[in-house]
Amino acid sequence: MSDGTAPGMPSKTSLRLTTAACLLGLVGLFFSLLHFIWPTPLNFALFMIVGQGSFGLALVAYAFAILKDLRRKKIL
Amino acid sequence: MPGGGVFSGDLDNVMRWVSGAGILLGLASAGILTTVLFRSPDWRVSAAAKWMLLIGLFLLPGVTMLFGNVVGFHKVKNSCTQCHTMDPWIADMKNPKSITLVAKHFQNRWIPDDQCYTCHTGYGLAGNVRAKIGGLSHIAHEYVTGVPEVIHIHRPFAVETCLHCHGESAKYLKIDQHVDAEMSPKILSGELSCFECHASPHPRTKP
């Protein structure tokens, strides 16, 4: 195994990426909820920059996690 | 009741519904992501986890972000009036005794809604993006660097903004200077500002 995980278990990198994706997704959702509840110009700017930015990073992290798993299973 | 009621098609009411839906979808998505975070590592690679992440990380937040943009771009059109810096100009616009162009446009309901945004945003996609970037700099001034004592418009007022409504109208074409062979190209190209002949839209100094 490339990262020392037992067969049948998810790779540590892939798990870390999934965790990061969930956390970044939660950050993005926090700023979108803040903007929905208090729609001020500042909250909108935070939603646009920080919220959507971290949500985009979450998608990238999860895409890498999927790619890593597919490579590990030799599908790709 | 015209314009009222929970199910009215009034734009502000529609935005309330969109906000409500965005909050619900956002909370559902946050619930899914929290659930995934607190489950064991081997569960996180199960088919159930993948389905949950498909919904909680792609579908629901995607719609939430879309709704956030829809609500945000609607609400931000009125945000000029939320900053005290603009209070004197807003007061002049709403003053029934004022004879400035902006006051005339407001009093006669020539621009019924979002008056600041309508005139200070270029038409078309590029214009709107420029307006958003300008808005971000205004937020930076308001919360970080402070608002300057004297404020100026970023760039000369685009003649296209006036011509978008007035150009080619019967009233516009009746004026000799507007159709003059020498002046017309200069007006259309922006070389000659509308305010060379017409009064300033706002008071020249702080009202």
Chai-1 contact restraints between the chains, C-beta under 6 A:
chainA,res_idxA,chainB,res_idxB,connection_type,confidence,min_distance_angstrom,max_distance_angstrom,comment,restraint_id
A,P10,B,V45,contact,1.0,0.0,6.0,A-B,restraint_1
A,L15,B,P41,contact,1.0,0.0,6.0,A-B,restraint_2
A,T18,B,R44,contact,1.0,0.0,6.0,A-B,restraint_3
A,C22,B,L33,contact,1.0,0.0,6.0,A-B,restraint_4
A,C22,B,V36,contact,1.0,0.0,6.0,A-B,restraint_5
A,C22,B,L37,contact,1.0,0.0,6.0,A-B,restraint_6
A,G25,B,L33,contact,1.0,0.0,6.0,A-B,restraint_7
A,G25,B,L57,contact,1.0,0.0,6.0,A-B,restraint_8
A,L26,B,A30,contact,1.0,0.0,6.0,A-B,restraint_9
A,L26,B,L33,contact,1.0,0.0,6.0,A-B,restraint_10
A,L29,B,G26,contact,1.0,0.0,6.0,A-B,restraint_11
A,L29,B,S29,contact,1.0,0.0,6.0,A-B,restraint_12
A,L29,B,A30,contact,1.0,0.0,6.0,A-B,restraint_13
A,S32,B,G26,contact,1.0,0.0,6.0,A-B,restraint_14
A,S32,B,T64,contact,1.0,0.0,6.0,A-B,restraint_15
A,S32,B,G68,contact,1.0,0.0,6.0,A-B,restraint_16
A,L33,B,G26,contact,1.0,0.0,6.0,A-B,restraint_17
A,H35,B,G68,contact,1.0,0.0,6.0,A-B,restraint_18
A,F36,B,S19,contact,1.0,0.0,6.0,A-B,restraint_19
A,F36,B,G22,contact,1.0,0.0,6.0,A-B,restraint_20
A,F36,B,I23,contact,1.0,0.0,6.0,A-B,restraint_21
A,P39,B,K75,contact,1.0,0.0,6.0,A-B,restraint_22
A,P41,B,S79,contact,1.0,0.0,6.0,A-B,restraint_23
A,P41,B,I139,contact,1.0,0.0,6.0,A-B,restraint_24
A,L42,B,I139,contact,1.0,0.0,6.0,A-B,restraint_25
A,F44,B,G72,contact,1.0,0.0,6.0,A-B,restraint_26
A,F44,B,V76,contact,1.0,0.0,6.0,A-B,restraint_27
A,A45,B,L136,contact,1.0,0.0,6.0,A-B,restraint_28
A,A45,B,I139,contact,1.0,0.0,6.0,A-B,restraint_29
A,F47,B,G68,contact,1.0,0.0,6.0,A-B,restraint_30
A,Q52,B,M65,contact,1.0,0.0,6.0,A-B,restraint_31
A,F55,B,P61,contact,1.0,0.0,6.0,A-B,restraint_32
A,Y62,B,L57,contact,1.0,0.0,6.0,A-B,restraint_33
